[in-house]
Amino acid sequence: MSIHNVREFSGGLAAVKYSNKWGFIDKTGKLVIAHEFDSAKSFSEGLTVVEKDNKFGVIINPLLK
């Protein structure tokens, strides 16, 4: 897998861009949230904002469950 962009880890996860889509990995490199978003921000206070097909949403950090 060739990662094109990586954001800083926050809340144990980092946003990573692969094949022009964003997803999230944990500190071991395991994919936790699939690469399906057009844009993604780093987690803050357990939440992140993502965009897909010109629609925005919020994801709760699955590591906090």
Buried (B, 14 or more C-beta within 10 A) or exposed (E): EEBEEEBEBBBBBBBBBBEEBBBBBBEEEEEBBEBEBBEBBBBEEBEBBBBBEEEEEEBEBBBEE
